[in-house]
Amino acid sequence: MKNMKRSHLSGLIKKTGLAFIASTFLLVAPIAQADVKPAVVYDTAGKNDKSFNEAVYVNGVMKFMNDTGIAVTELEPTNEAMMEQSLKKFAQRGYSPVIAVGFTMANAVQAAAEEYPDTQFTIIDMVVDLPNVQSVIYKEHEGSFLVGVMAAMASSSGTVGFVGGMDIPLISRFECGYKQGVAHHDSSMNVLAQMTGSTPAAWGNPTKGGEITRSQVENGADVVYAAAGGTGIGVYQTAADMGVLAIGVDSNQNYMQPGTMLTSMYKKVGLAAYNSFAAAANGNWQAGISVNGVAQDGVGAAMDEYNADLVSADMLAAVNTARDAIIAGDIVVHDYMSDNSCPL
């Protein structure tokens, strides 16, 4: 693959407008110092999972506290039963808004929001249709399409891989979008795909992630995309050890294995938390559903100093072209969750 010098690439990124995961979050209005008691309940992976939860912690919770001086109280439950208990405990003690991180929190949010209708809840990655719940969801298939284009262009073997976490429709949405992106660039390419398991333990099994990656590499894959939470750590390490490229997910994970991380499919989950807290502080928090895709820069391909030498000018141009086409409606990325199919 033809590489570019870092300085040249940095200039091209600025010129083309491809979003940086590290870009500054902009709010419509300055944050007021209102009487607000924000809180967050992470899922069982914890706030230092180097993925989804950590993005909420760093780019949402920490950023809000640093910007405003308003403390955010946090809880890290160790099992699903504690999720509902934690949400209700916060509501009982007058905290609001309360952020619930991850789709596994849906039932807990439903129960807590019904019991405490005056408390504002925000759930990230799932919809709970109640008048005091703000639901923030993402078009993961669109972001996965973009990194699929990049994987296809970076591959020299004609085979790429995908390692999913728990075998659920949401992760199949990542897989299907990725496959569509690969096929968009080259329909003759092969995609090896495997889920890690069928229980929540699939999110925290880096050993199994490494084993799946090794098998895929031995069968020809030279780029492997992980959508597997903490399991992805094993994917990235094995890819680096075997001399192939990997693609991260949710937060910008390019730094984890510099030189072999082609990109990361980011979801700006931290921004969702930040905006919920900020809206409450400004007195304009609203319930409802927010859908964030490529057009809203809610998902995309992360570019930074860690992967600059891996991304050619042609690859960058192709990603921007695909991104613009999705926004314009010229490319419609099929959503697996619409009918549990993946037409290619």
Summary of the structure (lengths in Angstrom):
residues: 344
radius of gyration: 19.7
end to end distance: 25.9
largest distance: 58.5
contacts: 1325
relative contact order: 0.18
helix: 46%
strand: 19%
